Amino acid sequence: MINQMKTPIVLEDIEAEVKQHPLHTLAKIQLWQLATVPFGNLVLHYSPHHTVSLDPETLFSKIVERRSGGYCMENNAFFATVLRALGYDLYTTGARVSNSLDKGNKDPEGYSGWSHMLIIVTVCGRKYMVDVGFGTSGAVQPVLLEDGNIVQNVPTSQGRLVYRPIAENTDSSQSLWSFEVQNSPESSWVPQYCFTEVEFLPQDFSVMNLSTSQSRKSWFTQKFVLTKVILDKERERAAGNLTLSHDELKQRLNGRTDTLETCRTEQQRVMVLEEHFGVKLRPDEIRGIQGLPSEIIQPWEGL
């Protein structure tokens, strides 16, 4: 389950495919990224420093060498570098996450401040939203910036883009792109985040990253999660997600969700990370979670 990409990938072949079929190849390598690089906040819980760095060399070490994955600004910054190296025309921008994802929020129609990064890629003169850092409800393919455009997500959900003002705007003439998800044909569309087409600079993300990774109000600092896409047998489509959320390892496959394991101890969760995600933590990283709200504490230890 760790390594879903069993066929060796030759750089020269990918570069040739980019030139011949840029959109098809973009969709393919986005899916590979989602299946290989987990989305999550591991370093904010399992590390001595509990900080997130957007330095390119640090990201390479963390994502490629350590296989630890990252959250939106890490995974999308890394993926943007990969796409640029392959010759794609792109830039990164910011997004506001919908309050509807927080069940306890009293303003479900509202949004956070700028806290999410995504990529805008131009292919054959048309702009596409590419996102490899939004977890289980994120898009699994490039999404054309077209009002009402619907795409297939992980079964049985689908996503769409709508261009409209948000409820908090005092000037209703200003519109933003809103990415929404419908989890099943019977369910309603739920906003995930809204974004602009304005390019954000590295210094913008530096400010965003500081707040997202260090604020006590940020769920990233309070709860531990790690998730990645599961591919179908042909490794051509997204079939589901594998998610470790706090102490529960769940698999969503073809619309069905099953609990695979419930971790009773920190040792058990560390073993799940290595077995299912390929993440091998050092002793100092394992000790880093001690005393945090995300630590798994056995009942008698908490008395």
Secondary structure as UniProt FT lines:
FT   HELIX           11..20
FT   HELIX           22..36
FT   STRAND          39..40
FT   HELIX           42..44
FT   HELIX           56..60
FT   HELIX           61..65
FT   HELIX           72..85
FT   TURN            86..87
FT   STRAND          89..98
FT   HELIX           99..101
FT   TURN            103..104
FT   TURN            108..109
FT   STRAND          111..123
FT   TURN            124..125
FT   STRAND          126..130
FT   HELIX           135..137
FT   STRAND          143..144
FT   TURN            147..148
FT   STRAND          150..152
FT   TURN            155..156
FT   STRAND          158..164
FT   TURN            167..168
FT   TURN            172..173
FT   STRAND          176..182
FT   TURN            185..186
FT   STRAND          190..195
FT   HELIX           202..214
FT   TURN            216..217
FT   HELIX           219..221
FT   STRAND          225..231
FT   TURN            233..234
FT   STRAND          238..245
FT   TURN            246..247
FT   STRAND          248..253
FT   TURN            254..255
FT   STRAND          256..262
FT   HELIX           266..277
FT   HELIX           283..287
FT   TURN            288..291
FT   TURN            293..294
FT   TURN            299..301
//
